[in-house]
Amino acid sequence: MTTDTTTERPLVAFLGPPSSFTHQATKSAFPEAEYSHQPVGTIKDVFEAVQSGTTQLGVVPFENSTHGVVTFTLDSLADRRGAYGDLRVCGEVYLDVHHFLLGAELEPSLGHVRRVLSHPQALGQTDGFLTQHLAGVERVDVSSTSRAAELASQDTEGTTAAVAAEMAADMFGLDVLARHIEDRDDNTTRFFVLRRRKRRRRRRRRRSSSSSSSDEQEASEAPEKGYKSLVSFTVPHRSPGALAAVLDVFNKYGLNLTSINSLPSLIAPFQYLFFVEFEGSREHDPEGQVKSALDQVDKVAEGWRWLGSWERQR
Protein backbone atom coordinates (compact mmCIF):
# COMPACT_ATOMS: atom_id res chain seq x y z
CA MET A 1 0.00 0.00 0.00
CA THR A 2 1.36 3.42 -0.90
CA THR A 3 1.54 5.92 1.96
CA ASP A 4 3.61 8.86 2.99
CA THR A 5 5.03 7.07 6.02
CA THR A 6 8.57 5.77 6.07
CA THR A 7 8.51 3.84 9.35
CA GLU A 8 9.81 0.29 9.28
CA ARG A 9 6.63 -1.09 10.85
CA PRO A 10 3.15 -0.05 9.73
CA LEU A 11 1.89 2.87 11.82
CA VAL A 12 -1.58 2.72 13.39
CA ALA A 13 -3.32 5.83 14.74
CA PHE A 14 -5.65 5.48 17.71
CA LEU A 15 -7.65 7.71 20.03
CA GLY A 16 -5.26 8.46 22.89
CA PRO A 17 -3.59 9.11 25.21
CA PRO A 18 -2.21 5.61 25.82
CA SER A 19 -4.33 3.35 28.06
CA SER A 20 -7.60 4.32 26.36
CA PHE A 21 -9.93 1.52 25.37
CA THR A 22 -9.14 2.31 21.74
CA HIS A 23 -5.48 1.76 22.61
CA GLN A 24 -6.35 -1.66 24.03
CA ALA A 25 -8.34 -2.55 20.90
CA THR A 26 -5.43 -1.40 18.74
CA LYS A 27 -2.94 -3.56 20.63
CA SER A 28 -5.19 -6.61 20.37
CA ALA A 29 -5.59 -6.25 16.60
CA PHE A 30 -2.13 -4.91 15.75
CA PRO A 31 0.55 -6.37 18.07
CA GLU A 32 3.35 -4.02 19.01
CA ALA A 33 5.90 -6.52 17.74
CA GLU A 34 4.60 -5.94 14.21
CA TYR A 35 3.08 -2.43 14.28
CA SER A 36 3.88 0.99 15.69
CA HIS A 37 1.07 2.78 17.50
CA GLN A 38 0.44 6.52 17.28
CA PRO A 39 -1.89 8.17 19.84
CA VAL A 40 -3.84 11.21 18.63
CA GLY A 41 -6.14 13.61 20.44
CA THR A 42 -9.54 13.08 18.82
CA ILE A 43 -11.46 10.70 16.60
CA LYS A 44 -11.27 13.28 13.83
CA ASP A 45 -7.48 13.26 14.21
CA VAL A 46 -7.47 9.50 13.51
CA PHE A 47 -9.37 10.09 10.26
CA GLU A 48 -7.00 12.88 9.26
CA ALA A 49 -3.89 10.82 10.04
CA VAL A 50 -5.02 7.99 7.77
CA GLN A 51 -6.35 10.25 5.02
CA SER A 52 -3.10 12.24 4.88
CA GLY A 53 -0.96 9.10 4.82
CA THR A 54 0.70 9.97 8.13
CA THR A 55 -0.36 6.51 9.30
CA GLN A 56 -1.30 3.45 7.29
CA LEU A 57 -4.18 2.46 9.56
CA GLY A 58 -6.45 3.94 12.19
CA VAL A 59 -8.69 2.54 14.92
CA VAL A 60 -11.82 4.35 16.12
CA PRO A 61 -14.71 3.32 18.40
CA PHE A 62 -17.92 2.81 16.43
CA GLU A 63 -20.60 1.49 18.78
CA ASN A 64 -21.16 0.20 22.28
CA SER A 65 -23.56 -2.55 23.25
CA THR A 66 -24.95 -0.45 26.12
CA HIS A 67 -24.83 3.14 24.91
CA GLY A 68 -25.12 2.83 21.13
CA VAL A 69 -23.27 4.44 18.26
CA VAL A 70 -20.31 6.78 18.78
CA THR A 71 -21.58 9.98 17.20
CA PHE A 72 -18.12 11.47 16.66
CA THR A 73 -17.13 8.50 14.50
CA LEU A 74 -20.40 8.50 12.58
CA ASP A 75 -20.00 12.23 11.94
CA SER A 76 -16.54 11.69 10.45
CA LEU A 77 -17.83 8.83 8.31
CA ALA A 78 -20.50 11.22 7.02
CA ASP A 79 -17.66 13.32 5.59
CA ARG A 80 -19.97 16.18 4.64
CA ARG A 81 -17.04 18.34 3.48
CA GLY A 82 -15.37 15.63 1.42
CA ALA A 83 -12.23 15.56 3.55
CA TYR A 84 -11.96 11.77 3.87
CA GLY A 85 -12.87 10.53 0.42
CA ASP A 86 -10.02 8.01 0.34
CA LEU A 87 -10.89 6.30 3.62
CA ARG A 88 -12.53 2.90 3.90
CA VAL A 89 -13.49 0.67 6.81
CA CYS A 90 -11.43 -2.50 6.43
CA GLY A 91 -11.81 -4.27 9.77
CA GLU A 92 -13.57 -4.48 13.11
CA VAL A 93 -12.38 -5.20 16.64
CA TYR A 94 -14.52 -6.17 19.64
CA LEU A 95 -13.42 -5.34 23.17
CA ASP A 96 -15.05 -6.26 26.47
CA VAL A 97 -15.11 -2.96 28.37
CA HIS A 98 -14.88 -2.69 32.15
CA HIS A 99 -14.84 0.75 33.72
CA PHE A 100 -13.05 1.89 36.86
CA LEU A 101 -13.45 5.05 38.91
CA LEU A 102 -9.98 6.54 39.29
CA GLY A 103 -8.78 9.42 41.43
CA ALA A 104 -7.24 10.23 44.81
CA GLU A 105 -8.37 7.97 47.64
CA LEU A 106 -9.17 10.64 50.25
CA GLU A 107 -12.51 9.36 51.58
CA PRO A 108 -13.94 5.82 51.24
CA SER A 109 -17.40 7.35 50.83
CA LEU A 110 -16.31 9.27 47.70
CA GLY A 111 -17.56 12.41 49.40
CA HIS A 112 -14.50 14.32 48.28
CA VAL A 113 -15.27 13.87 44.57
CA ARG A 114 -16.62 17.08 43.06
CA ARG A 115 -16.54 16.19 39.36
CA VAL A 116 -16.15 13.13 37.17
CA LEU A 117 -14.46 13.25 33.78
CA SER A 118 -14.71 10.81 30.89
CA HIS A 119 -15.69 10.25 27.29
CA PRO A 120 -19.47 10.70 26.83
CA GLN A 121 -19.79 7.01 25.97
CA ALA A 122 -18.12 5.95 29.22
CA LEU A 123 -20.29 8.28 31.27
CA GLY A 124 -23.35 6.82 29.59
CA GLN A 125 -22.20 3.25 30.21
CA THR A 126 -21.75 3.96 33.94
CA ASP A 127 -24.80 6.14 34.51
CA GLY A 128 -26.33 3.78 37.08
CA PHE A 129 -23.25 3.79 39.31
CA LEU A 130 -22.73 7.52 39.00
CA THR A 131 -26.36 8.27 39.79
CA GLN A 132 -26.35 6.01 42.84
CA HIS A 133 -22.96 6.84 44.33
CA LEU A 134 -22.12 10.30 42.98
CA ALA A 135 -25.52 11.97 42.71
CA GLY A 136 -25.20 15.67 42.03
CA VAL A 137 -21.53 15.45 41.10
CA GLU A 138 -20.67 17.31 37.90
CA ARG A 139 -20.02 15.09 34.88
CA VAL A 140 -17.63 16.52 32.30
CA ASP A 141 -17.16 15.19 28.76
CA VAL A 142 -13.59 14.87 27.49
CA SER A 143 -12.08 13.35 24.36
CA SER A 144 -11.22 9.91 25.78
CA THR A 145 -11.16 7.89 28.99
CA SER A 146 -7.37 8.08 29.18
CA ARG A 147 -7.48 11.85 28.72
CA ALA A 148 -9.91 11.94 31.65
CA ALA A 149 -7.41 10.02 33.78
CA GLU A 150 -4.62 12.32 32.69
CA LEU A 151 -6.63 15.40 33.69
CA ALA A 152 -7.66 13.86 37.01
CA SER A 153 -4.00 13.22 37.83
CA GLN A 154 -3.32 16.95 37.43
CA ASP A 155 -5.85 17.95 40.10
CA THR A 156 -3.68 18.70 43.13
CA GLU A 157 -6.71 18.87 45.43
CA GLY A 158 -7.78 15.35 44.51
CA THR A 159 -11.44 16.23 43.97
CA THR A 160 -11.54 15.14 40.32
CA ALA A 161 -12.22 11.52 39.39
CA ALA A 162 -12.15 9.77 36.02
CA VAL A 163 -14.04 6.86 34.50
CA ALA A 164 -11.36 4.94 32.65
CA ALA A 165 -9.60 1.61 32.18
CA GLU A 166 -7.71 0.08 35.09
CA MET A 167 -4.41 0.38 33.22
CA ALA A 168 -4.84 4.18 33.25
CA ALA A 169 -4.44 4.15 37.04
CA ASP A 170 -0.86 2.91 36.76
CA MET A 171 -0.06 5.15 33.83
CA PHE A 172 -1.20 8.35 35.54
CA GLY A 173 -0.55 7.48 39.19
CA LEU A 174 -4.18 7.31 40.32
CA ASP A 175 -5.95 5.20 42.92
CA VAL A 176 -8.76 2.83 42.00
CA LEU A 177 -11.82 4.16 43.85
CA ALA A 178 -14.33 1.65 42.46
CA ARG A 179 -14.12 -1.36 40.15
CA HIS A 180 -16.33 -2.62 37.35
CA ILE A 181 -18.78 0.26 37.51
CA GLU A 182 -20.32 -0.38 34.07
CA ASP A 183 -24.11 -0.78 34.07
CA ARG A 184 -23.96 -4.16 32.30
CA ASP A 185 -21.54 -7.04 32.73
CA ASP A 186 -21.62 -7.72 28.99
CA ASN A 187 -20.57 -4.17 28.09
CA THR A 188 -18.76 -4.41 24.73
CA THR A 189 -17.44 -1.85 22.27
CA ARG A 190 -16.89 -2.45 18.57
CA PHE A 191 -14.13 -0.54 16.84
CA PHE A 192 -13.58 0.12 13.14
CA VAL A 193 -10.22 -0.15 11.40
CA LEU A 194 -9.64 2.52 8.74
CA ARG A 195 -7.29 2.59 5.78
CA ARG A 196 -6.94 4.47 2.52
CA ARG A 197 -8.48 2.89 -0.53
CA LYS A 198 -6.29 1.83 -3.38
CA ARG A 199 -6.30 4.26 -6.26
CA ARG A 200 -7.58 2.59 -9.42
CA ARG A 201 -9.04 3.78 -12.68
CA ARG A 202 -12.80 3.55 -12.49
CA ARG A 203 -15.92 4.24 -14.43
CA ARG A 204 -17.93 7.28 -13.36
CA ARG A 205 -21.33 6.45 -11.93
CA ARG A 206 -24.33 8.53 -12.90
CA ARG A 207 -25.26 9.59 -9.37
CA SER A 208 -23.21 7.55 -6.93
CA SER A 209 -20.11 8.86 -5.18
CA SER A 210 -18.97 5.34 -4.34
CA SER A 211 -15.67 3.78 -5.34
CA SER A 212 -15.23 1.05 -7.91
CA SER A 213 -15.64 -2.57 -6.95
CA SER A 214 -11.97 -3.27 -7.54
CA ASP A 215 -11.36 -1.14 -4.47
CA GLU A 216 -12.52 -3.89 -2.22
CA GLN A 217 -9.32 -5.85 -2.14
CA GLU A 218 -9.20 -4.20 1.27
CA ALA A 219 -11.21 -7.17 2.51
CA SER A 220 -9.44 -10.20 3.90
CA GLU A 221 -8.77 -13.08 1.55
CA ALA A 222 -10.03 -15.69 4.05
CA PRO A 223 -13.80 -16.01 3.54
CA GLU A 224 -14.49 -18.33 6.48
CA LYS A 225 -16.30 -15.92 8.83
CA GLY A 226 -18.21 -13.99 6.22
CA TYR A 227 -18.15 -10.28 5.57
CA LYS A 228 -19.86 -7.05 6.46
CA SER A 229 -20.08 -3.90 4.38
CA LEU A 230 -21.10 -0.31 5.09
CA VAL A 231 -22.80 2.21 2.82
CA SER A 232 -24.35 5.61 3.42
CA PHE A 233 -27.14 7.22 1.42
CA THR A 234 -29.69 10.00 1.30
CA VAL A 235 -33.24 9.83 -0.03
CA PRO A 236 -35.52 12.53 -1.46
CA HIS A 237 -36.48 14.72 1.49
CA ARG A 238 -40.26 14.63 1.20
CA SER A 239 -40.87 11.61 -1.00
CA PRO A 240 -43.23 9.11 0.72
CA GLY A 241 -41.69 5.66 1.06
CA ALA A 242 -38.25 6.75 -0.16
CA LEU A 243 -36.37 5.21 2.76
CA ALA A 244 -38.41 2.01 2.60
CA ALA A 245 -37.63 1.73 -1.12
CA VAL A 246 -33.89 1.66 -0.43
CA LEU A 247 -34.16 -0.78 2.47
CA ASP A 248 -36.38 -3.08 0.41
CA VAL A 249 -33.52 -3.47 -2.07
CA PHE A 250 -31.40 -5.26 0.51
CA ASN A 251 -34.29 -7.56 1.37
CA LYS A 252 -34.94 -8.26 -2.31
CA TYR A 253 -31.39 -9.52 -2.82
CA GLY A 254 -31.22 -11.44 0.46
CA LEU A 255 -28.71 -9.17 2.22
CA ASN A 256 -29.17 -9.16 5.97
CA LEU A 257 -28.96 -5.71 7.58
CA THR A 258 -26.93 -5.69 10.81
CA SER A 259 -27.26 -2.01 11.75
CA ILE A 260 -28.94 1.20 10.64
CA ASN A 261 -27.92 4.65 11.89
CA SER A 262 -28.63 8.19 10.81
CA LEU A 263 -27.40 11.76 11.14
CA PRO A 264 -28.82 15.06 9.88
CA SER A 265 -27.66 15.49 6.30
CA LEU A 266 -27.14 19.26 6.73
CA ILE A 267 -28.49 19.57 3.19
CA ALA A 268 -32.02 20.48 4.27
CA PRO A 269 -33.68 20.67 7.71
CA PHE A 270 -34.78 17.23 8.94
CA GLN A 271 -33.28 15.40 5.98
CA TYR A 272 -31.08 12.52 7.10
CA LEU A 273 -27.99 10.68 5.98
CA PHE A 274 -28.47 6.97 6.60
CA PHE A 275 -25.77 4.39 7.31
CA VAL A 276 -26.59 0.76 6.58
CA GLU A 277 -24.36 -2.14 7.51
CA PHE A 278 -25.10 -5.46 5.84
CA GLU A 279 -23.71 -8.96 5.49
CA GLY A 280 -21.78 -9.39 2.25
CA SER A 281 -18.89 -7.97 0.25
CA ARG A 282 -18.40 -6.72 -3.30
CA GLU A 283 -15.07 -8.54 -3.54
CA HIS A 284 -16.54 -11.85 -2.35
CA ASP A 285 -19.87 -11.86 -4.17
CA PRO A 286 -20.09 -15.14 -6.13
CA GLU A 287 -23.81 -14.84 -6.87
CA GLY A 288 -23.72 -11.11 -7.60
CA GLN A 289 -26.17 -10.21 -4.84
CA VAL A 290 -24.19 -7.26 -3.55
CA LYS A 291 -23.51 -5.85 -7.01
CA SER A 292 -27.16 -6.17 -8.00
CA ALA A 293 -28.33 -4.55 -4.78
CA LEU A 294 -25.97 -1.60 -5.11
CA ASP A 295 -26.94 -1.09 -8.74
CA GLN A 296 -30.54 -0.85 -7.57
CA VAL A 297 -29.67 1.46 -4.65
CA ASP A 298 -28.03 3.73 -7.20
CA LYS A 299 -31.41 4.07 -8.90
CA VAL A 300 -33.65 4.66 -5.89
CA ALA A 301 -31.41 6.66 -3.52
CA GLU A 302 -30.74 10.34 -4.00
CA GLY A 303 -27.03 9.62 -3.54
CA TRP A 304 -24.87 7.00 -1.84
CA ARG A 305 -21.30 6.19 -0.84
CA TRP A 306 -19.42 2.95 -0.40
CA LEU A 307 -17.60 2.96 2.96
CA GLY A 308 -15.89 -0.42 2.95
CA SER A 309 -15.98 -4.18 3.56
CA TRP A 310 -14.27 -6.31 6.17
CA GLU A 311 -14.18 -9.83 7.55
CA ARG A 312 -16.65 -10.08 10.40
CA GLN A 313 -15.30 -11.00 13.82
CA ARG A 314 -18.61 -11.88 15.50
C-alpha positions as CSV (number, residue, x, y, z in Angstrom):
1,M,0.0,0.0,0.0
2,T,1.4,3.4,-0.9
3,T,1.5,5.9,2.0
4,D,3.6,8.9,3.0
5,T,5.0,7.1,6.0
6,T,8.6,5.8,6.1
7,T,8.5,3.8,9.3
8,E,9.8,0.3,9.3
9,R,6.6,-1.1,10.9
10,P,3.1,0.0,9.7
11,L,1.9,2.9,11.8
12,V,-1.6,2.7,13.4
13,A,-3.3,5.8,14.7
14,F,-5.6,5.5,17.7
15,L,-7.7,7.7,20.0
16,G,-5.3,8.5,22.9
17,P,-3.6,9.1,25.2
18,P,-2.2,5.6,25.8
19,S,-4.3,3.3,28.1
20,S,-7.6,4.3,26.4
21,F,-9.9,1.5,25.4
22,T,-9.1,2.3,21.7
23,H,-5.5,1.8,22.6
24,Q,-6.3,-1.7,24.0
25,A,-8.3,-2.6,20.9
26,T,-5.4,-1.4,18.7
27,K,-2.9,-3.6,20.6
28,S,-5.2,-6.6,20.4
29,A,-5.6,-6.3,16.6
30,F,-2.1,-4.9,15.8
31,P,0.5,-6.4,18.1
32,E,3.4,-4.0,19.0
33,A,5.9,-6.5,17.7
34,E,4.6,-5.9,14.2
35,Y,3.1,-2.4,14.3
36,S,3.9,1.0,15.7
37,H,1.1,2.8,17.5
38,Q,0.4,6.5,17.3
39,P,-1.9,8.2,19.8
40,V,-3.8,11.2,18.6
41,G,-6.1,13.6,20.4
42,T,-9.5,13.1,18.8
43,I,-11.5,10.7,16.6
44,K,-11.3,13.3,13.8
45,D,-7.5,13.3,14.2
46,V,-7.5,9.5,13.5
47,F,-9.4,10.1,10.3
48,E,-7.0,12.9,9.3
49,A,-3.9,10.8,10.0
50,V,-5.0,8.0,7.8
51,Q,-6.4,10.2,5.0
52,S,-3.1,12.2,4.9
53,G,-1.0,9.1,4.8
54,T,0.7,10.0,8.1
55,T,-0.4,6.5,9.3
56,Q,-1.3,3.4,7.3
57,L,-4.2,2.5,9.6
58,G,-6.5,3.9,12.2
59,V,-8.7,2.5,14.9
60,V,-11.8,4.3,16.1
61,P,-14.7,3.3,18.4
62,F,-17.9,2.8,16.4
63,E,-20.6,1.5,18.8
64,N,-21.2,0.2,22.3
65,S,-23.6,-2.6,23.3
66,T,-24.9,-0.5,26.1
67,H,-24.8,3.1,24.9
68,G,-25.1,2.8,21.1
69,V,-23.3,4.4,18.3
70,V,-20.3,6.8,18.8
71,T,-21.6,10.0,17.2
72,F,-18.1,11.5,16.7
73,T,-17.1,8.5,14.5
74,L,-20.4,8.5,12.6
75,D,-20.0,12.2,11.9
76,S,-16.5,11.7,10.5
77,L,-17.8,8.8,8.3
78,A,-20.5,11.2,7.0
79,D,-17.7,13.3,5.6
80,R,-20.0,16.2,4.6
81,R,-17.0,18.3,3.5
82,G,-15.4,15.6,1.4
83,A,-12.2,15.6,3.5
84,Y,-12.0,11.8,3.9
85,G,-12.9,10.5,0.4
86,D,-10.0,8.0,0.3
87,L,-10.9,6.3,3.6
88,R,-12.5,2.9,3.9
89,V,-13.5,0.7,6.8
90,C,-11.4,-2.5,6.4
91,G,-11.8,-4.3,9.8
92,E,-13.6,-4.5,13.1
93,V,-12.4,-5.2,16.6
94,Y,-14.5,-6.2,19.6
95,L,-13.4,-5.3,23.2
96,D,-15.1,-6.3,26.5
97,V,-15.1,-3.0,28.4
98,H,-14.9,-2.7,32.2
99,H,-14.8,0.8,33.7
100,F,-13.1,1.9,36.9
101,L,-13.5,5.1,38.9
102,L,-10.0,6.5,39.3
103,G,-8.8,9.4,41.4
104,A,-7.2,10.2,44.8
105,E,-8.4,8.0,47.6
106,L,-9.2,10.6,50.2
107,E,-12.5,9.4,51.6
108,P,-13.9,5.8,51.2
109,S,-17.4,7.3,50.8
110,L,-16.3,9.3,47.7
111,G,-17.6,12.4,49.4
112,H,-14.5,14.3,48.3
113,V,-15.3,13.9,44.6
114,R,-16.6,17.1,43.1
115,R,-16.5,16.2,39.4
116,V,-16.2,13.1,37.2
117,L,-14.5,13.2,33.8
118,S,-14.7,10.8,30.9
119,H,-15.7,10.3,27.3
120,P,-19.5,10.7,26.8
121,Q,-19.8,7.0,26.0
122,A,-18.1,5.9,29.2
123,L,-20.3,8.3,31.3
124,G,-23.4,6.8,29.6
125,Q,-22.2,3.2,30.2
126,T,-21.8,4.0,33.9
127,D,-24.8,6.1,34.5
128,G,-26.3,3.8,37.1
129,F,-23.2,3.8,39.3
130,L,-22.7,7.5,39.0
131,T,-26.4,8.3,39.8
132,Q,-26.3,6.0,42.8
133,H,-23.0,6.8,44.3
134,L,-22.1,10.3,43.0
135,A,-25.5,12.0,42.7
136,G,-25.2,15.7,42.0
137,V,-21.5,15.4,41.1
138,E,-20.7,17.3,37.9
139,R,-20.0,15.1,34.9
140,V,-17.6,16.5,32.3
141,D,-17.2,15.2,28.8
142,V,-13.6,14.9,27.5
143,S,-12.1,13.3,24.4
144,S,-11.2,9.9,25.8
145,T,-11.2,7.9,29.0
146,S,-7.4,8.1,29.2
147,R,-7.5,11.8,28.7
148,A,-9.9,11.9,31.6
149,A,-7.4,10.0,33.8
150,E,-4.6,12.3,32.7
151,L,-6.6,15.4,33.7
152,A,-7.7,13.9,37.0
153,S,-4.0,13.2,37.8
154,Q,-3.3,16.9,37.4
155,D,-5.8,17.9,40.1
156,T,-3.7,18.7,43.1
157,E,-6.7,18.9,45.4
158,G,-7.8,15.3,44.5
159,T,-11.4,16.2,44.0
160,T,-11.5,15.1,40.3
161,A,-12.2,11.5,39.4
162,A,-12.2,9.8,36.0
163,V,-14.0,6.9,34.5
164,A,-11.4,4.9,32.7
165,A,-9.6,1.6,32.2
166,E,-7.7,0.1,35.1
167,M,-4.4,0.4,33.2
168,A,-4.8,4.2,33.3
169,A,-4.4,4.1,37.0
170,D,-0.9,2.9,36.8
171,M,-0.1,5.1,33.8
172,F,-1.2,8.3,35.5
173,G,-0.6,7.5,39.2
174,L,-4.2,7.3,40.3
175,D,-5.9,5.2,42.9
176,V,-8.8,2.8,42.0
177,L,-11.8,4.2,43.9
178,A,-14.3,1.6,42.5
179,R,-14.1,-1.4,40.1
180,H,-16.3,-2.6,37.3
181,I,-18.8,0.3,37.5
182,E,-20.3,-0.4,34.1
183,D,-24.1,-0.8,34.1
184,R,-24.0,-4.2,32.3
185,D,-21.5,-7.0,32.7
186,D,-21.6,-7.7,29.0
187,N,-20.6,-4.2,28.1
188,T,-18.8,-4.4,24.7
189,T,-17.4,-1.8,22.3
190,R,-16.9,-2.5,18.6
191,F,-14.1,-0.5,16.8
192,F,-13.6,0.1,13.1
193,V,-10.2,-0.1,11.4
194,L,-9.6,2.5,8.7
195,R,-7.3,2.6,5.8
196,R,-6.9,4.5,2.5
197,R,-8.5,2.9,-0.5
198,K,-6.3,1.8,-3.4
199,R,-6.3,4.3,-6.3
200,R,-7.6,2.6,-9.4
201,R,-9.0,3.8,-12.7
202,R,-12.8,3.5,-12.5
203,R,-15.9,4.2,-14.4
204,R,-17.9,7.3,-13.4
205,R,-21.3,6.5,-11.9
206,R,-24.3,8.5,-12.9
207,R,-25.3,9.6,-9.4
208,S,-23.2,7.6,-6.9
209,S,-20.1,8.9,-5.2
210,S,-19.0,5.3,-4.3
211,S,-15.7,3.8,-5.3
212,S,-15.2,1.0,-7.9
213,S,-15.6,-2.6,-7.0
214,S,-12.0,-3.3,-7.5
215,D,-11.4,-1.1,-4.5
216,E,-12.5,-3.9,-2.2
217,Q,-9.3,-5.9,-2.1
218,E,-9.2,-4.2,1.3
219,A,-11.2,-7.2,2.5
220,S,-9.4,-10.2,3.9
221,E,-8.8,-13.1,1.6
222,A,-10.0,-15.7,4.0
223,P,-13.8,-16.0,3.5
224,E,-14.5,-18.3,6.5
225,K,-16.3,-15.9,8.8
226,G,-18.2,-14.0,6.2
227,Y,-18.1,-10.3,5.6
228,K,-19.9,-7.0,6.5
229,S,-20.1,-3.9,4.4
230,L,-21.1,-0.3,5.1
231,V,-22.8,2.2,2.8
232,S,-24.3,5.6,3.4
233,F,-27.1,7.2,1.4
234,T,-29.7,10.0,1.3
235,V,-33.2,9.8,0.0
236,P,-35.5,12.5,-1.5
237,H,-36.5,14.7,1.5
238,R,-40.3,14.6,1.2
239,S,-40.9,11.6,-1.0
240,P,-43.2,9.1,0.7
241,G,-41.7,5.7,1.1
242,A,-38.3,6.7,-0.2
243,L,-36.4,5.2,2.8
244,A,-38.4,2.0,2.6
245,A,-37.6,1.7,-1.1
246,V,-33.9,1.7,-0.4
247,L,-34.2,-0.8,2.5
248,D,-36.4,-3.1,0.4
249,V,-33.5,-3.5,-2.1
250,F,-31.4,-5.3,0.5
251,N,-34.3,-7.6,1.4
252,K,-34.9,-8.3,-2.3
253,Y,-31.4,-9.5,-2.8
254,G,-31.2,-11.4,0.5
255,L,-28.7,-9.2,2.2
256,N,-29.2,-9.2,6.0
257,L,-29.0,-5.7,7.6
258,T,-26.9,-5.7,10.8
259,S,-27.3,-2.0,11.8
260,I,-28.9,1.2,10.6
261,N,-27.9,4.6,11.9
262,S,-28.6,8.2,10.8
263,L,-27.4,11.8,11.1
264,P,-28.8,15.1,9.9
265,S,-27.7,15.5,6.3
266,L,-27.1,19.3,6.7
267,I,-28.5,19.6,3.2
268,A,-32.0,20.5,4.3
269,P,-33.7,20.7,7.7
270,F,-34.8,17.2,8.9
271,Q,-33.3,15.4,6.0
272,Y,-31.1,12.5,7.1
273,L,-28.0,10.7,6.0
274,F,-28.5,7.0,6.6
275,F,-25.8,4.4,7.3
276,V,-26.6,0.8,6.6
277,E,-24.4,-2.1,7.5
278,F,-25.1,-5.5,5.8
279,E,-23.7,-9.0,5.5
280,G,-21.8,-9.4,2.3
281,S,-18.9,-8.0,0.3
282,R,-18.4,-6.7,-3.3
283,E,-15.1,-8.5,-3.5
284,H,-16.5,-11.8,-2.4
285,D,-19.9,-11.9,-4.2
286,P,-20.1,-15.1,-6.1
287,E,-23.8,-14.8,-6.9
288,G,-23.7,-11.1,-7.6
289,Q,-26.2,-10.2,-4.8
290,V,-24.2,-7.3,-3.5
291,K,-23.5,-5.8,-7.0
292,S,-27.2,-6.2,-8.0
293,A,-28.3,-4.5,-4.8
294,L,-26.0,-1.6,-5.1
295,D,-26.9,-1.1,-8.7
296,Q,-30.5,-0.8,-7.6
297,V,-29.7,1.5,-4.7
298,D,-28.0,3.7,-7.2
299,K,-31.4,4.1,-8.9
300,V,-33.6,4.7,-5.9
301,A,-31.4,6.7,-3.5
302,E,-30.7,10.3,-4.0
303,G,-27.0,9.6,-3.5
304,W,-24.9,7.0,-1.8
305,R,-21.3,6.2,-0.8
306,W,-19.4,3.0,-0.4
307,L,-17.6,3.0,3.0
308,G,-15.9,-0.4,2.9
309,S,-16.0,-4.2,3.6
310,W,-14.3,-6.3,6.2
311,E,-14.2,-9.8,7.5
312,R,-16.6,-10.1,10.4
313,Q,-15.3,-11.0,13.8
314,R,-18.6,-11.9,15.5
